[in-house]
């Protein structure tokens, strides 16, 4: 990661239930207020990539004001937009990767 942030937080919304919790909005506001790079991720269908957006610029003002209702409303709108555009998400294909990883080793080593 490049940029002014040394720490990044990724919030993954798996369903709409989490959008009803004040704690989610409080956590997002605290992360942004602390200067952490804060991203929203929406998982794609199985075998596809996720959609994501950088939240710091979008939610800076409501985060500084601890306005949890606006934060939750914005997160819901961003999630809905991501789901509406999910057909643009490309599938992830890892053909041949198991041939590159020998037993006892990981992809990172």
C-alpha positions in Angstrom: 0.0 0.0 0.0 1.3 3.5 -0.8 0.1 6.8 0.6 0.0 8.6 3.9 -1.6 5.8 5.9 0.4 3.3 7.9 -2.5 1.2 8.9 -5.5 0.1 6.9 -8.9 -1.2 8.0 -11.1 -3.3 5.7 -14.8 -3.5 6.5 -16.5 -6.4 4.7 -20.3 -6.3 4.6 -21.6 -9.8 4.1 -25.3 -8.9 4.4 -27.7 -6.1 5.3 -27.9 -7.2 9.0 -24.7 -5.4 9.9 -26.1 -2.1 8.6 -28.5 -2.0 11.5 -25.7 -1.8 14.1 -24.5 1.4 15.6 -21.3 -0.4 16.6 -20.3 -0.7 12.9 -20.8 3.0 12.3 -18.8 3.8 15.5 -16.0 1.5 14.4 -15.8 3.1 10.9 -15.9 6.6 12.4 -13.2 5.8 14.9 -10.9 4.3 12.2 -11.3 7.3 10.0 -10.9 9.7 12.8 -7.7 7.9 13.9 -6.3 8.4 10.4 -6.5 4.7 9.4 -7.0 4.0 5.7 -10.6 2.6 5.8 -12.0 0.5 3.0 -15.4 -1.0 2.4 -15.4 -4.4 0.6 -18.4 -6.2 -0.8 -17.6 -9.9 -1.6 -18.4 -11.0 -5.2 -20.1 -14.2 -6.0 -18.1 -17.4 -5.5 -15.1 -17.4 -7.8 -15.2 -13.6 -8.4 -13.3 -10.7 -7.0 -14.7 -8.2 -4.4 -15.8 -4.6 -5.0 -14.2 -2.0 -2.8 -14.2 1.7 -2.1 -11.9 4.0 0.0 -14.1 5.4 2.8 -12.0 8.1 4.3 -12.9 10.8 1.7 -16.5 9.7 1.4 -17.2 9.6 5.2 -14.7 12.2 6.6 -17.3 14.7 7.7 -19.8 12.3 9.3 -16.9 10.4 10.9 -15.5 13.6 12.5 -19.0 14.4 13.8 -19.6 10.8 14.9 -22.9 10.9 12.9 -23.6 7.1 12.9 -26.9 7.4 11.1 -25.4 9.1 8.1 -22.5 6.6 8.1 -24.9 3.7 8.1 -27.0 5.2 5.4 -23.9 5.8 3.2 -22.6 2.3 3.8 -26.0 0.9 2.7 -26.0 3.0 -0.4 -22.4 2.0 -1.3 -23.3 -1.7 -0.7 -26.4 -1.4 -2.9 -24.4 0.2 -5.7 -21.7 -2.5 -5.5 -24.3 -5.2 -5.7 -26.0 -3.5 -8.6 -22.7 -3.4 -10.5 -21.5 -6.9 -9.5 -21.8 -8.2 -13.0 -18.8 -6.0 -13.8 -16.7 -8.0 -11.4 -14.2 -10.3 -13.1 -13.9 -14.0 -12.1 -10.7 -15.0 -10.4 -9.0 -18.0 -12.1 -6.0 -19.7 -10.4 -5.3 -22.4 -13.0 -1.9 -24.0 -12.5 -1.2 -22.5 -9.1 -1.1 -25.8 -7.3 1.7 -26.8 -9.7 3.7 -23.8 -8.5 3.3 -24.7 -4.8 5.1 -27.8 -3.7 4.1 -29.7 -0.5 5.3 -28.0 2.7 5.6 -24.6 1.0 3.2 -21.7 0.8 2.7 -19.3 -2.0 4.4 -16.6 0.1 7.6 -18.5 0.7 
